[in-house]
Amino acid sequence: MNQLSTSGQGSQRLSVKVTPHAGRSEITGFSDGVLRVRIAAPPVEGRANRELIDLLSRALGLGKSSLTIIKGQTSRQKVVAVAGITREEIIKRLSV
């Protein structure tokens, strides 16, 4: 599967497409190798990014410090580094 790749320091890279201003925050699934996520928060002052990290940390059962947005801070297309979990476990936990 193309949605994840291994990064340095043993973390996994997850491609994410974010849709802000949604009615509620939710993971809608993988499409074309990209995780689709709807975020209720607006993309103002980093609120959508914080909500994305919060949503992913709850879905993955990891602490927020295990997730880092490494690309796309101000874009809807983001790359998130996920530490402390295998590629297979990420796919299993995020599959809708």
mmCIF file as gemmi writes it, N, C-alpha and C atoms, coordinates in Angstrom:
data_model
loop_
_atom_site.group_PDB
_atom_site.id
_atom_site.type_symbol
_atom_site.label_atom_id
_atom_site.label_alt_id
_atom_site.label_comp_id
_atom_site.label_asym_id
_atom_site.label_entity_id
_atom_site.label_seq_id
_atom_site.pdbx_PDB_ins_code
_atom_site.Cartn_x
_atom_site.Cartn_y
_atom_site.Cartn_z
_atom_site.occupancy
_atom_site.B_iso_or_equiv
_atom_site.pdbx_formal_charge
_atom_site.auth_seq_id
_atom_site.auth_asym_id
_atom_site.pdbx_PDB_model_num
ATOM 1 N N . MET Axp A 1 ? 0.835 -1.186 0 1 0 ? 1 A 1
ATOM 2 C CA . MET Axp A 1 ? 0 0 0 1 0 ? 1 A 1
ATOM 3 C C . MET Axp A 1 ? 0.876 1.244 0 1 0 ? 1 A 1
ATOM 4 N N . ASN Axp A 2 ? 0.457 2.252 -0.712 1 0 ? 2 A 1
ATOM 5 C CA . ASN Axp A 2 ? 1.268 3.434 -0.913 1 0 ? 2 A 1
ATOM 6 C C . ASN Axp A 2 ? 1.05 4.537 0.116 1 0 ? 2 A 1
ATOM 7 N N . GLN Axp A 3 ? 0.043 4.433 0.959 1 0 ? 3 A 1
ATOM 8 C CA . GLN Axp A 3 ? -0.288 5.529 1.846 1 0 ? 3 A 1
ATOM 9 C C . GLN Axp A 3 ? 0.728 5.751 2.958 1 0 ? 3 A 1
ATOM 10 N N . LEU Axp A 4 ? 1.594 4.766 3.195 1 0 ? 4 A 1
ATOM 11 C CA . LEU Axp A 4 ? 2.58 4.89 4.255 1 0 ? 4 A 1
ATOM 12 C C . LEU Axp A 4 ? 3.966 4.592 3.716 1 0 ? 4 A 1
ATOM 13 N N . SER Axp A 5 ? 4.945 5.278 4.267 1 0 ? 5 A 1
ATOM 14 C CA . SER Axp A 5 ? 6.325 4.946 3.971 1 0 ? 5 A 1
ATOM 15 C C . SER Axp A 5 ? 7.124 5.124 5.248 1 0 ? 5 A 1
ATOM 16 N N . THR Axp A 6 ? 8.266 4.458 5.3 1 0 ? 6 A 1
ATOM 17 C CA . THR Axp A 6 ? 9.1 4.542 6.488 1 0 ? 6 A 1
ATOM 18 C C . THR Axp A 6 ? 9.958 5.791 6.421 1 0 ? 6 A 1
ATOM 19 N N . SER Axp A 7 ? 10.019 6.497 7.524 1 0 ? 7 A 1
ATOM 20 C CA . SER Axp A 7 ? 10.818 7.704 7.638 1 0 ? 7 A 1
ATOM 21 C C . SER Axp A 7 ? 12.028 7.385 8.507 1 0 ? 7 A 1
ATOM 22 N N . GLY Axp A 8 ? 12.901 8.341 8.681 1 0 ? 8 A 1
ATOM 23 C CA . GLY Axp A 8 ? 14.031 8.162 9.578 1 0 ? 8 A 1
ATOM 24 C C . GLY Axp A 8 ? 13.562 7.98 11.012 1 0 ? 8 A 1
ATOM 25 N N . GLN Axp A 9 ? 14.41 7.491 11.882 1 0 ? 9 A 1
ATOM 26 C CA . GLN Axp A 9 ? 14.12 7.258 13.3 1 0 ? 9 A 1
ATOM 27 C C . GLN Axp A 9 ? 12.961 6.293 13.529 1 0 ? 9 A 1
ATOM 28 N N . GLY Axp A 10 ? 12.688 5.405 12.573 1 0 ? 10 A 1
ATOM 29 C CA . GLY Axp A 10 ? 11.697 4.364 12.781 1 0 ? 10 A 1
ATOM 30 C C . GLY Axp A 10 ? 10.251 4.812 12.766 1 0 ? 10 A 1
ATOM 31 N N . SER Axp A 11 ? 9.968 6.01 12.318 1 0 ? 11 A 1
ATOM 32 C CA . SER Axp A 11 ? 8.572 6.447 12.252 1 0 ? 11 A 1
ATOM 33 C C . SER Axp A 11 ? 8.013 6.176 10.863 1 0 ? 11 A 1
ATOM 34 N N . GLN Axp A 12 ? 6.706 6.181 10.766 1 0 ? 12 A 1
ATOM 35 C CA . GLN Axp A 12 ? 6.008 5.968 9.503 1 0 ? 12 A 1
ATOM 36 C C . GLN Axp A 12 ? 5.49 7.312 9.007 1 0 ? 12 A 1
ATOM 37 N N . ARG Axp A 13 ? 5.482 7.489 7.687 1 0 ? 13 A 1
ATOM 38 C CA . ARG Axp A 13 ? 4.929 8.705 7.091 1 0 ? 13 A 1
ATOM 39 C C . ARG Axp A 13 ? 3.541 8.402 6.548 1 0 ? 13 A 1
ATOM 40 N N . LEU Axp A 14 ? 2.602 9.242 6.884 1 0 ? 14 A 1
ATOM 41 C CA . LEU Axp A 14 ? 1.21 9.072 6.496 1 0 ? 14 A 1
ATOM 42 C C . LEU Axp A 14 ? 0.766 10.292 5.688 1 0 ? 14 A 1
ATOM 43 N N . SER Axp A 15 ? 0.358 10.076 4.432 1 0 ? 15 A 1
ATOM 44 C CA . SER Axp A 15 ? -0.17 11.168 3.601 1 0 ? 15 A 1
ATOM 45 C C . SER Axp A 15 ? -1.626 11.394 3.985 1 0 ? 15 A 1
ATOM 46 N N . VAL Axp A 16 ? -1.98 12.66 4.239 1 0 ? 16 A 1
ATOM 47 C CA . VAL Axp A 16 ? -3.322 13.003 4.713 1 0 ? 16 A 1
ATOM 48 C C . VAL Axp A 16 ? -3.881 14.156 3.891 1 0 ? 16 A 1
ATOM 49 N N . LYS Axp A 17 ? -5.141 14.045 3.5 1 0 ? 17 A 1
ATOM 50 C CA . LYS Axp A 17 ? -5.878 15.142 2.837 1 0 ? 17 A 1
ATOM 51 C C . LYS Axp A 17 ? -6.922 15.622 3.833 1 0 ? 17 A 1
ATOM 52 N N . VAL Axp A 18 ? -6.828 16.883 4.235 1 0 ? 18 A 1
ATOM 53 C CA . VAL Axp A 18 ? -7.701 17.454 5.257 1 0 ? 18 A 1
ATOM 54 C C . VAL Axp A 18 ? -8.752 18.348 4.619 1 0 ? 18 A 1
ATOM 55 N N . THR Axp A 19 ? -9.994 18.186 5.056 1 0 ? 19 A 1
ATOM 56 C CA . THR Axp A 19 ? -11.073 19.08 4.666 1 0 ? 19 A 1
ATOM 57 C C . THR Axp A 19 ? -11.528 19.804 5.934 1 0 ? 19 A 1
ATOM 58 N N . PRO Axp A 20 ? -11.167 21.098 6.083 1 0 ? 20 A 1
ATOM 59 C CA . PRO Axp A 20 ? -11.563 21.848 7.278 1 0 ? 20 A 1
ATOM 60 C C . PRO Axp A 20 ? -13.019 22.308 7.193 1 0 ? 20 A 1
ATOM 61 N N . HIS Axp A 21 ? -13.518 22.869 8.276 1 0 ? 21 A 1
ATOM 62 C CA . HIS Axp A 21 ? -14.889 23.4 8.374 1 0 ? 21 A 1
ATOM 63 C C . HIS Axp A 21 ? -15.955 22.327 8.159 1 0 ? 21 A 1
ATOM 64 N N . ALA Axp A 22 ? -15.667 21.095 8.497 1 0 ? 22 A 1
ATOM 65 C CA . ALA Axp A 22 ? -16.657 20.021 8.356 1 0 ? 22 A 1
ATOM 66 C C . ALA Axp A 22 ? -17.65 20.113 9.516 1 0 ? 22 A 1
ATOM 67 N N . GLY Axp A 23 ? -18.757 19.426 9.385 1 0 ? 23 A 1
ATOM 68 C CA . GLY Axp A 23 ? -19.751 19.407 10.455 1 0 ? 23 A 1
ATOM 69 C C . GLY Axp A 23 ? -19.225 18.741 11.716 1 0 ? 23 A 1
ATOM 70 N N . ARG Axp A 24 ? -18.353 17.745 11.531 1 0 ? 24 A 1
ATOM 71 C CA . ARG Axp A 24 ? -17.717 17.076 12.667 1 0 ? 24 A 1
ATOM 72 C C . ARG Axp A 24 ? -16.38 16.508 12.197 1 0 ? 24 A 1
ATOM 73 N N . SER Axp A 25 ? -15.501 16.262 13.13 1 0 ? 25 A 1
ATOM 74 C CA . SER Axp A 25 ? -14.195 15.699 12.795 1 0 ? 25 A 1
ATOM 75 C C . SER Axp A 25 ? -14.318 14.193 12.685 1 0 ? 25 A 1
ATOM 76 N N . GLU Axp A 26 ? -13.835 13.653 11.555 1 0 ? 26 A 1
ATOM 77 C CA . GLU Axp A 26 ? -13.911 12.211 11.339 1 0 ? 26 A 1
ATOM 78 C C . GLU Axp A 26 ? -12.914 11.771 10.275 1 0 ? 26 A 1
ATOM 79 N N . ILE Axp A 27 ? -12.531 10.509 10.363 1 0 ? 27 A 1
ATOM 80 C CA . ILE Axp A 27 ? -11.685 9.886 9.359 1 0 ? 27 A 1
ATOM 81 C C . ILE Axp A 27 ? -12.624 9.209 8.376 1 0 ? 27 A 1
ATOM 82 N N . THR Axp A 28 ? -12.483 9.548 7.087 1 0 ? 28 A 1
ATOM 83 C CA . THR Axp A 28 ? -13.395 8.977 6.098 1 0 ? 28 A 1
ATOM 84 C C . THR Axp A 28 ? -12.782 7.806 5.346 1 0 ? 28 A 1
ATOM 85 N N . GLY Axp A 29 ? -11.498 7.524 5.541 1 0 ? 29 A 1
ATOM 86 C CA . GLY Axp A 29 ? -10.874 6.347 4.952 1 0 ? 29 A 1
ATOM 87 C C . GLY Axp A 29 ? -9.742 6.681 3.999 1 0 ? 29 A 1
ATOM 88 N N . PHE Axp A 30 ? -9.16 5.629 3.424 1 0 ? 30 A 1
ATOM 89 C CA . PHE Axp A 30 ? -8.07 5.776 2.475 1 0 ? 30 A 1
ATOM 90 C C . PHE Axp A 30 ? -8.626 5.841 1.058 1 0 ? 30 A 1
ATOM 91 N N . SER Axp A 31 ? -8.055 6.714 0.239 1 0 ? 31 A 1
ATOM 92 C CA . SER Axp A 31 ? -8.427 6.827 -1.168 1 0 ? 31 A 1
ATOM 93 C C . SER Axp A 31 ? -7.173 7.203 -1.945 1 0 ? 31 A 1
ATOM 94 N N . ASP Axp A 32 ? -6.83 6.399 -2.939 1 0 ? 32 A 1
ATOM 95 C CA . ASP Axp A 32 ? -5.638 6.648 -3.763 1 0 ? 32 A 1
ATOM 96 C C . ASP Axp A 32 ? -4.377 6.806 -2.92 1 0 ? 32 A 1
ATOM 97 N N . GLY Axp A 33 ? -4.258 6.005 -1.861 1 0 ? 33 A 1
ATOM 98 C CA . GLY Axp A 33 ? -3.06 6.04 -1.029 1 0 ? 33 A 1
ATOM 99 C C . GLY Axp A 33 ? -2.981 7.193 -0.059 1 0 ? 33 A 1
ATOM 100 N N . VAL Axp A 34 ? -4.082 7.939 0.112 1 0 ? 34 A 1
ATOM 101 C CA . VAL Axp A 34 ? -4.105 9.097 0.997 1 0 ? 34 A 1
ATOM 102 C C . VAL Axp A 34 ? -5.237 8.931 1.996 1 0 ? 34 A 1
ATOM 103 N N . LEU Axp A 35 ? -4.948 9.206 3.274 1 0 ? 35 A 1
ATOM 104 C CA . LEU Axp A 35 ? -5.981 9.166 4.301 1 0 ? 35 A 1
ATOM 105 C C . LEU Axp A 35 ? -6.807 10.443 4.197 1 0 ? 35 A 1
ATOM 106 N N . ARG Axp A 36 ? -8.115 10.307 4.068 1 0 ? 36 A 1
ATOM 107 C CA . ARG Axp A 36 ? -9.03 11.452 3.98 1 0 ? 36 A 1
ATOM 108 C C . ARG Axp A 36 ? -9.604 11.725 5.365 1 0 ? 36 A 1
ATOM 109 N N . VAL Axp A 37 ? -9.508 12.989 5.784 1 0 ? 37 A 1
ATOM 110 C CA . VAL Axp A 37 ? -9.959 13.385 7.118 1 0 ? 37 A 1
ATOM 111 C C . VAL Axp A 37 ? -10.764 14.671 7.003 1 0 ? 37 A 1
ATOM 112 N N . ARG Axp A 38 ? -11.905 14.708 7.687 1 0 ? 38 A 1
ATOM 113 C CA . ARG Axp A 38 ? -12.729 15.915 7.79 1 0 ? 38 A 1
ATOM 114 C C . ARG Axp A 38 ? -12.512 16.484 9.189 1 0 ? 38 A 1
ATOM 115 N N . ILE Axp A 39 ? -12.248 17.777 9.261 1 0 ? 39 A 1
ATOM 116 C CA . ILE Axp A 39 ? -11.958 18.446 10.531 1 0 ? 39 A 1
ATOM 117 C C . ILE Axp A 39 ? -12.971 19.566 10.748 1 0 ? 39 A 1
ATOM 118 N N . ALA Axp A 40 ? -13.57 19.593 11.931 1 0 ? 40 A 1
ATOM 119 C CA . ALA Axp A 40 ? -14.57 20.616 12.251 1 0 ? 40 A 1
ATOM 120 C C . ALA Axp A 40 ? -13.938 21.994 12.444 1 0 ? 40 A 1
ATOM 121 N N . ALA Axp A 41 ? -12.705 22.037 12.886 1 0 ? 41 A 1
ATOM 122 C CA . ALA Axp A 41 ? -12.041 23.312 13.168 1 0 ? 41 A 1
ATOM 123 C C . ALA Axp A 41 ? -11.684 24.048 11.879 1 0 ? 41 A 1
ATOM 124 N N . PRO Axp A 42 ? -11.683 25.381 11.94 1 0 ? 42 A 1
ATOM 125 C CA . PRO Axp A 42 ? -11.268 26.162 10.771 1 0 ? 42 A 1
ATOM 126 C C . PRO Axp A 42 ? -9.74 26.169 10.667 1 0 ? 42 A 1
ATOM 127 N N . PRO Axp A 43 ? -9.218 26.416 9.461 1 0 ? 43 A 1
ATOM 128 C CA . PRO Axp A 43 ? -7.765 26.454 9.285 1 0 ? 43 A 1
ATOM 129 C C . PRO Axp A 43 ? -7.183 27.811 9.687 1 0 ? 43 A 1
ATOM 130 N N . VAL Axp A 44 ? -7.445 28.218 10.899 1 0 ? 44 A 1
ATOM 131 C CA . VAL Axp A 44 ? -7.009 29.52 11.402 1 0 ? 44 A 1
ATOM 132 C C . VAL Axp A 44 ? -6.136 29.299 12.63 1 0 ? 44 A 1
ATOM 133 N N . GLU Axp A 45 ? -4.979 29.944 12.641 1 0 ? 45 A 1
ATOM 134 C CA . GLU Axp A 45 ? -4.064 29.9 13.788 1 0 ? 45 A 1
ATOM 135 C C . GLU Axp A 45 ? -3.73 28.477 14.217 1 0 ? 45 A 1
ATOM 136 N N . GLY Axp A 46 ? -3.646 27.56 13.273 1 0 ? 46 A 1
ATOM 137 C CA . GLY Axp A 46 ? -3.246 26.189 13.576 1 0 ? 46 A 1
ATOM 138 C C . GLY Axp A 46 ? -4.307 25.317 14.233 1 0 ? 46 A 1
ATOM 139 N N . ARG Axp A 47 ? -5.541 25.813 14.318 1 0 ? 47 A 1
ATOM 140 C CA . ARG Axp A 47 ? -6.594 25.033 14.985 1 0 ? 47 A 1
ATOM 141 C C . ARG Axp A 47 ? -6.887 23.728 14.264 1 0 ? 47 A 1
ATOM 142 N N . ALA Axp A 48 ? -6.954 23.748 12.934 1 0 ? 48 A 1
ATOM 143 C CA . ALA Axp A 48 ? -7.227 22.522 12.177 1 0 ? 48 A 1
ATOM 144 C C . ALA Axp A 48 ? -6.085 21.521 12.345 1 0 ? 48 A 1
ATOM 145 N N . ASN Axp A 49 ? -4.847 21.996 12.373 1 0 ? 49 A 1
ATOM 146 C CA . ASN Axp A 49 ? -3.705 21.097 12.58 1 0 ? 49 A 1
ATOM 147 C C . ASN Axp A 49 ? -3.764 20.448 13.959 1 0 ? 49 A 1
ATOM 148 N N . ARG Axp A 50 ? -4.09 21.221 14.973 1 0 ? 50 A 1
ATOM 149 C CA . ARG Axp A 50 ? -4.198 20.664 16.33 1 0 ? 50 A 1
ATOM 150 C C . ARG Axp A 50 ? -5.317 19.637 16.41 1 0 ? 50 A 1
ATOM 151 N N . GLU Axp A 51 ? -6.448 19.926 15.768 1 0 ? 51 A 1
ATOM 152 C CA . GLU Axp A 51 ? -7.57 18.989 15.765 1 0 ? 51 A 1
ATOM 153 C C . GLU Axp A 51 ? -7.207 17.716 14.997 1 0 ? 51 A 1
ATOM 154 N N . LEU Axp A 52 ? -6.451 17.846 13.905 1 0 ? 52 A 1
ATOM 155 C CA . LEU Axp A 52 ? -5.995 16.678 13.152 1 0 ? 52 A 1
ATOM 156 C C . LEU Axp A 52 ? -5.127 15.776 14.024 1 0 ? 52 A 1
ATOM 157 N N . ILE Axp A 53 ? -4.16 16.346 14.718 1 0 ? 53 A 1
ATOM 158 C CA . ILE Axp A 53 ? -3.281 15.56 15.589 1 0 ? 53 A 1
ATOM 159 C C . ILE Axp A 53 ? -4.095 14.909 16.7 1 0 ? 53 A 1
ATOM 160 N N . ASP Axp A 54 ? -5.038 15.626 17.276 1 0 ? 54 A 1
ATOM 161 C CA . ASP Axp A 54 ? -5.886 15.081 18.332 1 0 ? 54 A 1
ATOM 162 C C . ASP Axp A 54 ? -6.718 13.903 17.811 1 0 ? 54 A 1
ATOM 163 N N . LEU Axp A 55 ? -7.333 14.062 16.648 1 0 ? 55 A 1
ATOM 164 C CA . LEU Axp A 55 ? -8.158 13.013 16.06 1 0 ? 55 A 1
ATOM 165 C C . LEU Axp A 55 ? -7.327 11.773 15.737 1 0 ? 55 A 1
ATOM 166 N N . LEU Axp A 56 ? -6.175 11.969 15.105 1 0 ? 56 A 1
ATOM 167 C CA . LEU Axp A 56 ? -5.325 10.825 14.763 1 0 ? 56 A 1
ATOM 168 C C . LEU Axp A 56 ? -4.773 10.127 16.005 1 0 ? 56 A 1
ATOM 169 N N . SER Axp A 57 ? -4.409 10.893 17.023 1 0 ? 57 A 1
ATOM 170 C CA . SER Axp A 57 ? -3.878 10.269 18.24 1 0 ? 57 A 1
ATOM 171 C C . SER Axp A 57 ? -4.94 9.41 18.922 1 0 ? 57 A 1
ATOM 172 N N . ARG Axp A 58 ? -6.194 9.871 18.936 1 0 ? 58 A 1
ATOM 173 C CA . ARG Axp A 58 ? -7.273 9.072 19.519 1 0 ? 58 A 1
ATOM 174 C C . ARG Axp A 58 ? -7.545 7.824 18.682 1 0 ? 58 A 1
ATOM 175 N N . ALA Axp A 59 ? -7.571 7.969 17.357 1 0 ? 59 A 1
ATOM 176 C CA . ALA Axp A 59 ? -7.854 6.838 16.472 1 0 ? 59 A 1
ATOM 177 C C . ALA Axp A 59 ? -6.748 5.783 16.531 1 0 ? 59 A 1
ATOM 178 N N . LEU Axp A 60 ? -5.51 6.232 16.698 1 0 ? 60 A 1
ATOM 179 C CA . LEU Axp A 60 ? -4.378 5.308 16.734 1 0 ? 60 A 1
ATOM 180 C C . LEU Axp A 60 ? -4.06 4.798 18.133 1 0 ? 60 A 1
ATOM 181 N N . GLY Axp A 61 ? -4.63 5.431 19.139 1 0 ? 61 A 1
ATOM 182 C CA . GLY Axp A 61 ? -4.34 5.042 20.515 1 0 ? 61 A 1
ATOM 183 C C . GLY Axp A 61 ? -2.928 5.421 20.932 1 0 ? 61 A 1
ATOM 184 N N . LEU Axp A 62 ? -2.441 6.548 20.416 1 0 ? 62 A 1
ATOM 185 C CA . LEU Axp A 62 ? -1.093 7.027 20.712 1 0 ? 62 A 1
ATOM 186 C C . LEU Axp A 62 ? -1.17 8.409 21.35 1 0 ? 62 A 1
ATOM 187 N N . GLY Axp A 63 ? -0.111 8.781 22.044 1 0 ? 63 A 1
ATOM 188 C CA . GLY Axp A 63 ? -0.032 10.132 22.578 1 0 ? 63 A 1
ATOM 189 C C . GLY Axp A 63 ? 0.192 11.134 21.46 1 0 ? 63 A 1
ATOM 190 N N . LYS Axp A 64 ? -0.223 12.36 21.675 1 0 ? 64 A 1
ATOM 191 C CA . LYS Axp A 64 ? -0.073 13.399 20.652 1 0 ? 64 A 1
ATOM 192 C C . LYS Axp A 64 ? 1.389 13.617 20.28 1 0 ? 64 A 1
ATOM 193 N N . SER Axp A 65 ? 2.298 13.378 21.222 1 0 ? 65 A 1
ATOM 194 C CA . SER Axp A 65 ? 3.72 13.578 20.949 1 0 ? 65 A 1
ATOM 195 C C . SER Axp A 65 ? 4.269 12.553 19.958 1 0 ? 65 A 1
ATOM 196 N N . SER Axp A 66 ? 3.537 11.494 19.672 1 0 ? 66 A 1
ATOM 197 C CA . SER Axp A 66 ? 3.956 10.483 18.702 1 0 ? 66 A 1
ATOM 198 C C . SER Axp A 66 ? 3.637 10.885 17.268 1 0 ? 66 A 1
ATOM 199 N N . LEU Axp A 67 ? 2.915 11.992 17.098 1 0 ? 67 A 1
ATOM 200 C CA . LEU Axp A 67 ? 2.495 12.451 15.777 1 0 ? 67 A 1
ATOM 201 C C . LEU Axp A 67 ? 3.057 13.844 15.507 1 0 ? 67 A 1
ATOM 202 N N . THR Axp A 68 ? 3.6 14.026 14.3 1 0 ? 68 A 1
ATOM 203 C CA . THR Axp A 68 ? 4.163 15.316 13.912 1 0 ? 68 A 1
ATOM 204 C C . THR Axp A 68 ? 3.817 15.603 12.46 1 0 ? 68 A 1
ATOM 205 N N . ILE Axp A 69 ? 3.296 16.783 12.198 1 0 ? 69 A 1
ATOM 206 C CA . ILE Axp A 69 ? 3.071 17.198 10.813 1 0 ? 69 A 1
ATOM 207 C C . ILE Axp A 69 ? 4.424 17.645 10.273 1 0 ? 69 A 1
ATOM 208 N N . ILE Axp A 70 ? 4.96 16.887 9.314 1 0 ? 70 A 1
ATOM 209 C CA . ILE Axp A 70 ? 6.29 17.199 8.801 1 0 ? 70 A 1
ATOM 210 C C . ILE Axp A 70 ? 6.26 17.924 7.458 1 0 ? 70 A 1
ATOM 211 N N . LYS Axp A 71 ? 5.093 17.981 6.836 1 0 ? 71 A 1
ATOM 212 C CA . LYS Axp A 71 ? 4.961 18.692 5.567 1 0 ? 71 A 1
ATOM 213 C C . LYS Axp A 71 ? 3.515 19.145 5.405 1 0 ? 71 A 1
ATOM 214 N N . GLY Axp A 72 ? 3.328 20.376 4.93 1 0 ? 72 A 1
ATOM 215 C CA . GLY Axp A 72 ? 1.988 20.866 4.642 1 0 ? 72 A 1
ATOM 216 C C . GLY Axp A 72 ? 1.311 21.576 5.795 1 0 ? 72 A 1
ATOM 217 N N . GLN Axp A 73 ? 2.063 22.283 6.619 1 0 ? 73 A 1
ATOM 218 C CA . GLN Axp A 73 ? 1.481 22.989 7.763 1 0 ? 73 A 1
ATOM 219 C C . GLN Axp A 73 ? 0.32 23.906 7.361 1 0 ? 73 A 1
ATOM 220 N N . THR Axp A 74 ? 0.406 24.533 6.202 1 0 ? 74 A 1
ATOM 221 C CA . THR Axp A 74 ? -0.636 25.463 5.777 1 0 ? 74 A 1
ATOM 222 C C . THR Axp A 74 ? -1.402 24.958 4.555 1 0 ? 74 A 1
ATOM 223 N N . SER Axp A 75 ? -1.287 23.681 4.268 1 0 ? 75 A 1
ATOM 224 C CA . SER Axp A 75 ? -1.922 23.083 3.105 1 0 ? 75 A 1
ATOM 225 C C . SER Axp A 75 ? -2.945 22.042 3.527 1 0 ? 75 A 1
ATOM 226 N N . ARG Axp A 76 ? -3.859 21.706 2.63 1 0 ? 76 A 1
ATOM 227 C CA . ARG Axp A 76 ? -4.796 20.612 2.9 1 0 ? 76 A 1
ATOM 228 C C . ARG Axp A 76 ? -4.112 19.262 2.733 1 0 ? 76 A 1
ATOM 229 N N . GLN Axp A 77 ? -3.052 19.209 1.928 1 0 ? 77 A 1
ATOM 230 C CA . GLN Axp A 77 ? -2.259 17.995 1.742 1 0 ? 77 A 1
ATOM 231 C C . GLN Axp A 77 ? -1.141 18.014 2.779 1 0 ? 77 A 1
ATOM 232 N N . LYS Axp A 78 ? -1.111 17.009 3.637 1 0 ? 78 A 1
ATOM 233 C CA . LYS Axp A 78 ? -0.123 16.972 4.706 1 0 ? 78 A 1
ATOM 234 C C . LYS Axp A 78 ? 0.587 15.626 4.74 1 0 ? 78 A 1
ATOM 235 N N . VAL Axp A 79 ? 1.75 15.608 5.35 1 0 ? 79 A 1
ATOM 236 C CA . VAL Axp A 79 ? 2.451 14.372 5.646 1 0 ? 79 A 1
ATOM 237 C C . VAL Axp A 79 ? 2.669 14.365 7.151 1 0 ? 79 A 1
ATOM 238 N N . VAL Axp A 80 ? 2.183 13.301 7.798 1 0 ? 80 A 1
ATOM 239 C CA . VAL Axp A 80 ? 2.28 13.177 9.252 1 0 ? 80 A 1
ATOM 240 C C . VAL Axp A 80 ? 3.207 12.025 9.572 1 0 ? 80 A 1
ATOM 241 N N . ALA Axp A 81 ? 4.194 12.273 10.439 1 0 ? 81 A 1
ATOM 242 C CA . ALA Axp A 81 ? 5.079 11.215 10.918 1 0 ? 81 A 1
ATOM 243 C C . ALA Axp A 81 ? 4.425 10.588 12.147 1 0 ? 81 A 1
ATOM 244 N N . VAL Axp A 82 ? 4.376 9.256 12.163 1 0 ? 82 A 1
ATOM 245 C CA . VAL Axp A 82 ? 3.766 8.516 13.263 1 0 ? 82 A 1
ATOM 246 C C . VAL Axp A 82 ? 4.842 7.615 13.86 1 0 ? 82 A 1
ATOM 247 N N . ALA Axp A 83 ? 5.159 7.82 15.132 1 0 ? 83 A 1
ATOM 248 C CA . ALA Axp A 83 ? 6.197 7.04 15.802 1 0 ? 83 A 1
ATOM 249 C C . ALA Axp A 83 ? 5.578 6.029 16.759 1 0 ? 83 A 1
ATOM 250 N N . GLY Axp A 84 ? 6.267 4.914 16.941 1 0 ? 84 A 1
ATOM 251 C CA . GLY Axp A 84 ? 5.863 3.946 17.955 1 0 ? 84 A 1
ATOM 252 C C . GLY Axp A 84 ? 4.835 2.931 17.519 1 0 ? 84 A 1
ATOM 253 N N . ILE Axp A 85 ? 4.625 2.775 16.218 1 0 ? 85 A 1
ATOM 254 C CA . ILE Axp A 85 ? 3.612 1.849 15.731 1 0 ? 85 A 1
ATOM 255 C C . ILE Axp A 85 ? 4.025 1.377 14.331 1 0 ? 85 A 1
ATOM 256 N N . THR Axp A 86 ? 3.657 0.172 13.992 1 0 ? 86 A 1
ATOM 257 C CA . THR Axp A 86 ? 4.025 -0.369 12.685 1 0 ? 86 A 1
ATOM 258 C C . THR Axp A 86 ? 3.059 0.088 11.601 1 0 ? 86 A 1
ATOM 259 N N . ARG Axp A 87 ? 3.509 -0.029 10.372 1 0 ? 87 A 1
ATOM 260 C CA . ARG Axp A 87 ? 2.691 0.302 9.209 1 0 ? 87 A 1
ATOM 261 C C . ARG Axp A 87 ? 1.389 -0.498 9.201 1 0 ? 87 A 1
ATOM 262 N N . GLU Axp A 88 ? 1.476 -1.787 9.46 1 0 ? 88 A 1
ATOM 263 C CA . GLU Axp A 88 ? 0.298 -2.654 9.435 1 0 ? 88 A 1
ATOM 264 C C . GLU Axp A 88 ? -0.716 -2.249 10.52 1 0 ? 88 A 1
ATOM 265 N N . GLU Axp A 89 ? -0.214 -1.891 11.682 1 0 ? 89 A 1
ATOM 266 C CA . GLU Axp A 89 ? -1.106 -1.488 12.782 1 0 ? 89 A 1
ATOM 267 C C . GLU Axp A 89 ? -1.792 -0.153 12.478 1 0 ? 89 A 1
ATOM 268 N N . ILE Axp A 90 ? -1.09 0.768 11.829 1 0 ? 90 A 1
ATOM 269 C CA . ILE Axp A 90 ? -1.697 2.049 11.438 1 0 ? 90 A 1
ATOM 270 C C . ILE Axp A 90 ? -2.862 1.793 10.484 1 0 ? 90 A 1
ATOM 271 N N . ILE Axp A 91 ? -2.628 0.97 9.471 1 0 ? 91 A 1
ATOM 272 C CA . ILE Axp A 91 ? -3.683 0.684 8.495 1 0 ? 91 A 1
ATOM 273 C C . ILE Axp A 91 ? -4.876 0.023 9.176 1 0 ? 91 A 1
ATOM 274 N N . LYS Axp A 92 ? -4.586 -0.911 10.059 1 0 ? 92 A 1
ATOM 275 C CA . LYS Axp A 92 ? -5.668 -1.626 10.767 1 0 ? 92 A 1
ATOM 276 C C . LYS Axp A 92 ? -6.501 -0.662 11.614 1 0 ? 92 A 1
ATOM 277 N N . ARG Axp A 93 ? -5.833 0.218 12.364 1 0 ? 93 A 1
ATOM 278 C CA . ARG Axp A 93 ? -6.552 1.119 13.267 1 0 ? 93 A 1
ATOM 279 C C . ARG Axp A 93 ? -7.292 2.245 12.539 1 0 ? 93 A 1
ATOM 280 N N . LEU Axp A 94 ? -6.806 2.652 11.371 1 0 ? 94 A 1
ATOM 281 C CA . LEU Axp A 94 ? -7.43 3.768 10.654 1 0 ? 94 A 1
ATOM 282 C C . LEU Axp A 94 ? -8.428 3.336 9.583 1 0 ? 94 A 1
ATOM 283 N N . SER Axp A 95 ? -8.479 2.059 9.283 1 0 ? 95 A 1
ATOM 284 C CA . SER Axp A 95 ? -9.431 1.592 8.27 1 0 ? 95 A 1
ATOM 285 C C . SER Axp A 95 ? -10.844 1.76 8.785 1 0 ? 95 A 1
ATOM 286 N N . VAL Axp A 96 ? -11.666 2.376 7.956 1 0 ? 96 A 1
ATOM 287 C CA . VAL Axp A 96 ? -13.038 2.685 8.347 1 0 ? 96 A 1
ATOM 288 C C . VAL Axp A 96 ? -13.95 1.545 7.95 1 0 ? 96 A 1
